[in-house]
Amino acid sequence: MIVEKNKLIFVHVIKTAGVSLETQFSKPTHDHRTALQYKAELGEASYKDYFSFTITRNPWDKMVSQYFYNAFNWVPEGSSFKDYIKVFGEGRQITRFSPFHLPYISDENNKIIVDYIGRFEELEKTMKVVSKECGIPYQPLPHKNKTKRNRDYTQYYDDETREIIAKLFKKEIELFDYEFSREK
């Protein structure tokens, strides 16, 4: 999402408060372009004039959220969370959007090209940073597109599914210092 008046670019990765952020700054567009696509659209010099940011999220938590969100759209009826993760682990596409973060925020040399990476687990702090950088008064985010689940993400996993996510998201887990436990 590009917000011209605030010189702001938000790189929206699925299940990371993106619809809430889009609602805060404009109207929800569900725009899932990569930072590299924004850079190509604006040109390198203009891209640097914008404050670009994204939100990251613990991959184990994100995949539980994605499962429940997709249960109505993409998950075959009767499929369990374990089935969902195993299909994903086999490399089959679950939705048209990638849950991986690094391809959205990196250039062709895998260099991160956004100015700020906030954490889903610290949304208030993230919004304060973004507001300050863009000269916008801070406002708490509305909670949009929330998935309905009744327990902590750790309770959905067994050893096999936990390891599938650990392998697939290895780079992101290391880069963003995530672990399989309650958020820090």
Stockholm file with secondary structure:
# STOCKHOLM 1.0

chainA/1-184         MIVEKNKLIFVHVIKTAGVSLETQFSKPTHDHRTALQYKAELGEASYKDYFSFTITRNPWDKMVSQYFYNAFNWVPEGSSFKDYIKVFGEGRQITRFSPFHLPYISDENNKIIVDYIGRFEELEKTMKVVSKECGIPYQPLPHKNKTKRNRDYTQYYDDETREIIAKLFKKEIELFDYEFSREK
#=GR chainA/1-184 SS CEEGGGTEEEECCTTSSHHHHHHHHSSCCCCCCCHHHHHHHHCHHHHHTSEEEEEECCHHHHHHHHHHHHTTTTSCTTCCHHHHHHHHHTTCCCSSSCCCSHHHHBCTTSCBCCSEEEEGGGHHHHHHHHHHHHTCCCCCCCCCSCCCCSSCGGGGCCHHHHHHHHHHTHHHHHHHTCCSSSCC
#=GC SS_cons         CEEGGGTEEEECCTTSSHHHHHHHHSSCCCCCCCHHHHHHHHCHHHHHTSEEEEEECCHHHHHHHHHHHHTTTTSCTTCCHHHHHHHHHTTCCCSSSCCCSHHHHBCTTSCBCCSEEEEGGGHHHHHHHHHHHHTCCCCCCCCCSCCCCSSCGGGGCCHHHHHHHHHHTHHHHHHHTCCSSSCC
//
